[in-house]
Amino acid sequence: MIFRRHFSALSRDLWTGFTKKSAGMTEISKFEVNLGDSKRLGLYGMPRTDLDFEKQEEEPLLLAIADYKPSIILLQIDPMHYMKRFRHIEQEFAKRDPNNAINIQERDLENPAPNGLNEIEAGMEVIDVVKMIETGKKIDLNTALSNIRAVKSVDEINEKSEQFKEYSEAILAHILGNMPMKFPYMTPLLVFSLYNQNEIALIDMPEPLLRMHIANKYSLEELTGIAAQLVEGLNDHFSTSEKIITLENIAYDQFPQIFQYPRDIYIASVHNEYMKENDSVVSFVNNPTYLALPEIWKEADNLSFKEACQIPPKIPEDTNEILIEKHALLDVILETNIWASKYTKNPFPYIGLKSEITPEDKQKYKEIFKQKYFQYQQFVEDRLRLPDSIKKLINKV
């Protein structure tokens, strides 16, 4: 596998160091990557904190665009929701006009990884077509949100507040899946980049791909042990702090080599792919990834995007039932049910293609997943020791 081959010398301690250092970074960081041949890559690191800029000329995105004049802007945002809609449109067009449509393979429709960079290059046209298909309207991009002209300033956005609100809501629903961003400034970066008609790519590792990496690499016993340690980490945190954090936060803090490391390798490979074809690129990533990327490139600057998209083989002893149990546990740990999100073609791609799973087996698998999911929720609740002050805070939220 790509990870073991290139990074056997890199330890858990290194990624733990990135995580700890990033926790203390409260401002946007910048690093210019020297690639030679007149190629420029401006790498910006985003903190977990909210950012607010009083003056428009202080906005990092506008400064980056002015400085680099990039061919494309890379944003560390999960492309999962956008990819599903992109494929849904391809499938709908194939149904409506089979003679002129691209022949889409079932394996491509259900692939947890991008089939190509075009699937992560977000554009409002895809969102517009999805909205029109959902409402039964005739597809007409002349009246669509994507037809809005580029704006030159935040003031212009304010003048068109209603139009901008509709635009923003569509982006939040169809690209972010109405999920809050862990690094909040990514949301305005995404909205303004699209509104300003910049070319952008969503370069985070798709969550289904990450989950399948983890489930195929670690045994159920190992994952259960990790879950128990995460709950104890949460107990330790709440014994000294009233700051609300989650199991997912603890997972990335305590086990970055499991949850963060594959993500950073994937993102490094995406950068490599875009720098082949573009002379100037601007990239906004989360601070842990910002710290990891230069180290990755120092060790291996030729990471293959195609290889990074590959899924490691499952553990030979794992039955379908064990795989389902692993993914139910990961849903509890990471607090997101990704297999039930809108436009999901197959909730069990780690077992087989949708056409290979009988209706009877699908129903059986759903019941197993539900049972194991609630079992592991109870597993967490039974071990969690929350002070009364924290319980009151959580109830308020």
C-alpha positions in Angstrom: 0.0 0.0 0.0 1.0 3.6 -0.7 1.0 4.5 3.0 3.4 1.8 4.2 5.7 2.0 1.2 6.4 5.7 1.4 6.0 6.4 5.1 7.2 3.5 7.1 9.7 5.9 8.8 7.0 8.4 9.8 5.7 7.6 13.3 2.4 8.2 15.2 4.4 10.8 17.2 4.9 12.9 14.1 1.1 13.1 13.4 0.3 13.6 17.0 2.8 16.5 17.0 0.9 18.1 14.0 -2.4 17.8 15.9 -1.1 19.3 19.1 0.7 22.2 17.3 -2.4 23.0 15.2 -4.5 23.3 18.4 -2.6 26.4 19.3 -2.8 28.0 15.9 -5.6 30.6 16.0 -4.7 32.6 12.8 -4.5 31.8 9.2 -1.0 30.5 8.2 0.7 30.7 4.8 3.4 28.8 3.2 4.6 29.0 -0.4 5.7 25.8 -2.0 8.6 26.1 -4.4 7.9 23.8 -7.3 10.3 25.2 -9.9 9.4 25.7 -13.5 7.6 29.0 -12.6 4.9 27.0 -10.8 3.4 28.6 -7.6 1.4 26.9 -4.9 0.1 29.1 -2.1 -0.8 26.9 0.9 -3.0 28.4 3.6 -3.8 26.8 7.0 -7.2 27.3 8.6 -7.7 27.3 12.4 -10.7 25.8 14.2 -11.8 29.2 15.4 -14.2 31.6 13.7 -12.5 34.3 11.7 -13.8 37.8 11.1 -12.1 40.5 9.0 -13.2 44.1 9.5 -11.7 45.3 6.1 -12.3 43.6 2.8 -8.7 44.0 1.8 -7.8 41.7 4.8 -9.8 38.8 3.5 -7.2 36.0 2.8 -9.1 34.7 -0.3 -9.1 38.0 -2.0 -5.4 38.6 -1.1 -4.6 35.1 -2.4 -6.4 35.7 -5.7 -4.7 39.1 -6.2 -1.3 37.6 -5.4 -1.4 34.3 -7.3 -4.1 34.8 -9.9 -4.7 31.0 -9.5 -6.0 28.8 -12.2 -7.9 26.9 -9.5 -8.6 27.2 -5.8 -8.4 24.0 -3.7 -10.5 23.8 -0.6 -10.3 21.0 2.0 -14.0 20.2 2.0 -15.5 16.7 1.7 -16.7 16.2 -1.9 -19.0 13.3 -0.9 -22.3 15.2 -1.2 -21.3 16.9 -4.5 -20.0 13.7 -6.0 -23.3 11.9 -5.4 -25.2 14.7 -7.1 -22.8 14.8 -10.0 -23.4 11.1 -10.5 -27.1 11.4 -10.0 -27.3 13.9 -12.9 -25.2 11.6 -15.2 -27.6 8.8 -14.4 -30.7 10.9 -15.0 -29.3 12.2 -18.4 -28.6 8.6 -19.3 -32.2 7.6 -18.6 -33.6 10.6 -20.5 -31.4 10.4 -23.6 -29.7 7.0 -23.7 -28.4 7.5 -27.3 -26.3 10.6 -26.4 -25.5 9.9 -22.8 -22.2 8.6 -21.4 -22.4 5.0 -20.5 -22.1 5.0 -16.7 -20.9 1.8 -15.0 -22.5 0.7 -11.7 -19.1 0.4 -10.1 -18.4 4.1 -11.0 -21.8 5.2 -9.5 -21.0 3.5 -6.2 -17.3 4.2 -6.0 -16.4 5.9 -2.7 -13.5 7.6 -4.4 -13.7 10.2 -7.2 -13.7 8.6 -10.7 -11.8 11.6 -11.9 -11.0 15.2 -10.9 -14.1 16.4 -12.7 -16.2 14.9 -9.9 -14.6 17.1 -7.2 -14.5 20.4 -9.3 -17.6 22.0 -7.8 -19.8 24.2 -10.0 -23.2 25.7 -9.5 -24.5 24.2 -12.7 -24.6 20.8 -11.1 -26.5 22.2 -8.1 -28.9 24.0 -10.5 -29.6 20.8 -12.5 -30.2 18.8 -9.3 -32.7 21.3 -8.0 -34.5 21.4 -11.4 -34.7 17.6 -11.5 -36.0 17.4 -7.9 -38.7 19.9 -8.7 -39.6 18.5 -12.1 -38.7 21.7 -13.9 -37.3 21.9 -17.4 -33.5 22.2 -17.3 -32.7 25.8 -18.2 -29.5 27.3 -17.0 -30.3 30.7 -18.4 -32.5 31.4 -15.3 -30.3 29.4 -12.9 -28.2 30.5 -9.9 -25.1 29.6 -11.9 -25.9 32.3 -14.4 -25.3 35.0 -11.7 -22.4 37.2 -12.8 -19.2 37.3 -10.7 -19.1 39.9 -8.0 -16.3 42.2 -7.3 -16.8 43.0 -3.6 -18.6 41.9 -0.4 -20.6 45.1 -0.8 -22.2 43.8 -4.0 -23.2 40.6 -2.1 -24.9 42.8 0.5 -26.8 44.6 -2.2 -28.2 41.3 -3.5 -28.9 39.8 -0.1 -31.9 37.8 -1.1 -30.2 36.4 -4.2 -27.1 35.6 -2.2 -29.2 33.9 0.5 -30.7 31.5 -2.0 -27.3 30.9 -3.5 -25.8 30.2 -0.1 -28.6 27.8 1.0 -28.1 25.8 -2.2 -24.4 25.5 -1.6 -24.9 24.5 2.1 -27.5 21.8 1.1 -25.9 20.3 -2.0 -22.1 20.6 -1.3 -21.9 20.6 2.5 -25.0 18.4 3.1 -26.1 21.1 5.6 -23.3 19.9 7.9 -21.4 22.4 10.0 -17.7 22.8 9.1 -15.2 21.9 11.8 -13.0 24.7 10.5 -15.6 27.4 10.2 -13.9 29.8 7.7 -14.1 27.1 5.0 -17.8 27.9 4.5 -17.4 31.5 3.5 -14.4 30.5 1.4 -16.6 28.1 -0.5 -19.6 30.3 -0.9 -17.6 33.4 -2.0 -15.4 31.4 -4.4 -18.4 29.9 -6.2 -20.3 33.2 -6.2 -17.2 34.9 -7.7 -17.1 32.2 -10.3 -13.6 31.0 -9.4 -12.6 27.5 -10.5 -12.6 25.4 -7.3 -12.0 21.8 -6.3 -13.1 20.0 -3.1 -9.9 18.2 -2.1 -10.7 16.5 1.2 -10.8 12.7 1.3 -14.4 11.6 0.8 -15.7 10.3 4.1 -16.8 6.9 2.7 -13.3 6.3 1.3 -11.7 7.1 4.7 -14.2 4.8 6.5 -13.4 1.9 4.2 -9.7 2.5 4.6 -10.1 2.2 8.4 -12.5 -0.7 8.4 -10.4 -2.7 6.0 -7.2 -2.1 7.9 -8.2 -2.6 11.6 -9.9 -5.5 13.2 -13.1 -5.3 15.0 -11.3 -5.9 18.3 -8.9 -3.1 17.6 -11.7 -0.7 16.7 -13.7 -1.6 19.8 -10.5 -1.0 21.9 -10.0 2.3 20.3 -13.6 3.3 21.0 -13.2 2.4 24.7 -10.0 4.6 24.8 -11.8 7.5 23.1 -14.6 7.4 25.8 -12.0 7.5 28.5 -10.3 10.4 26.7 -13.7 12.2 26.8 -14.0 11.4 30.5 -10.5 12.8 31.2 -11.3 16.0 29.2 -14.6 16.7 31.1 -13.0 16.1 34.4 -10.9 19.3 34.0 -12.8 21.3 31.3 -16.3 22.4 30.5 -15.5 22.9 26.8 -17.9 20.8 24.8 -16.0 18.4 22.5 -17.1 15.1 20.9 -15.8 11.6 20.4 -14.8 12.6 16.9 -12.6 15.4 18.3 -10.9 12.9 20.6 -10.5 10.4 17.8 -8.5 12.9 15.7 -6.5 14.1 18.8 -5.6 10.7 20.2 -5.4 8.6 17.0 -4.3 10.9 14.2 -2.3 8.1 12.6 -5.7 6.3 12.0 -8.1 9.1 11.3 -5.9 12.0 9.9 -3.0 10.3 8.3 -4.8 8.7 5.3 -6.7 12.0 4.7 -3.4 13.9 4.5 -1.8 11.4 2.1 -4.9 11.7 -0.2 -4.8 15.5 -0.1 -1.1 15.6 -0.9 -1.8 13.4 -4.0 -4.6 15.7 -5.1 -2.2 18.7 -4.9 0.3 16.8 -7.0 -2.3 16.1 -9.6 -3.4 19.7 -9.9 0.1 21.1 -10.0 0.9 19.0 -13.1 -1.5 21.0 -15.2 -1.6 24.4 -13.5 1.1 27.0 -13.0 -0.6 28.8 -10.1 -2.7 27.2 -7.5 -4.1 28.4 -4.2 -5.0 25.9 -1.5 -6.9 26.3 1.8 -6.6 23.4 4.2 -7.1 22.7 7.8 -4.1 23.4 10.1 -3.3 19.8 10.9 -3.1 19.1 7.2 -1.2 22.3 6.6 1.5 21.1 8.9 1.6 17.6 7.5 1.8 18.4 3.8 5.4 19.8 3.6 6.6 16.7 5.6 4.8 14.4 3.2 6.2 16.1 0.1 9.7 16.0 1.6 9.4 12.2 1.9 7.6 11.5 -1.3 6.7 14.3 -3.8 5.3 11.9 -6.5 2.3 10.5 -4.7 -0.2 9.1 -7.2 -3.8 10.3 -7.0 -5.0 7.1 -8.6 -3.2 5.0 -6.0 -4.5 7.2 -3.1 -8.0 6.5 -4.3 -7.5 2.7 -4.0 -9.2 0.9 -1.1 -7.0 -1.6 0.8 -8.3 -5.2 0.7 -10.4 -6.2 3.7 -9.1 -8.5 6.4 -9.7 -12.1 5.0 -11.5 -13.3 8.2 -14.0 -10.5 8.1 -17.5 -11.6 7.2 -20.2 -9.3 5.8 -21.7 -9.1 9.3 -18.3 -8.0 10.8 -17.9 -5.3 8.2 -21.3 -3.9 8.9 -20.5 -3.9 12.6 -17.3 -2.0 12.0 -19.0 0.6 10.0 -21.8 1.0 12.6 -19.1 1.5 15.2 -17.3 4.1 13.0 -20.6 6.0 12.6 -20.9 6.2 16.4 -17.2 7.3 16.9 -17.3 9.8 14.1 -20.9 10.9 14.7 -22.1 10.9 11.1 -24.3 8.4 9.3 -22.7 8.7 5.9 -24.4 5.6 4.4 -27.8 7.1 4.7 -27.1 10.5 3.1 -29.1 11.8 0.2 -28.4 10.3 -3.3 -26.6 7.3 -1.8 -26.9 4.5 -4.4 -25.8 1.7 -2.2 -25.5 1.8 1.6 -23.3 -1.3 1.6 -20.5 -0.7 -1.0 -18.0 -2.3 1.3 -19.9 -5.6 0.8 -20.6 -5.4 -2.9 -22.3 -3.7 -5.7 -26.0 -2.9 -5.3 -26.9 -5.3 -8.0 -25.0 -8.1 -6.2 -27.0 -7.7 -2.9 -30.4 -9.3 -2.9 -33.4 -7.4 -1.4 -33.5 -10.0 1.4 -29.9 -9.5 2.2 -30.2 -5.7 2.0 -33.0 -5.8 4.6 -31.0 -8.2 6.8 -27.9 -5.9 6.6 -30.0 -2.9 7.5 -31.3 -4.6 10.6 -27.8 -5.7 11.6 -26.5 -2.2 11.1 -29.3 -0.6 13.1 -28.8 -3.2 15.9 -25.0 -2.7 16.1 -25.3 1.1 15.9 -27.5 1.3 18.9 -25.4 -1.3 20.7 -22.3 0.8 20.3 -24.2 4.0 21.3 -25.1 2.2 24.5 -21.5 1.0 24.8 -20.4 4.7 24.8 -23.2 5.9 27.2 -22.4 3.1 29.7 -18.8 4.2 30.0 -19.3 8.0 29.8 -19.0 9.8 33.1 -20.2 13.4 32.6 -20.2 15.9 35.5 -23.6 17.5 36.2 -22.4 20.8 34.9 -21.5 19.3 31.5 -24.9 17.5 31.3 -26.6 20.9 31.8 -24.6 22.5 29.1 -25.3 19.6 26.7 -29.0 19.8 27.4 -29.0 23.5 26.6 -27.4 22.9 23.3 
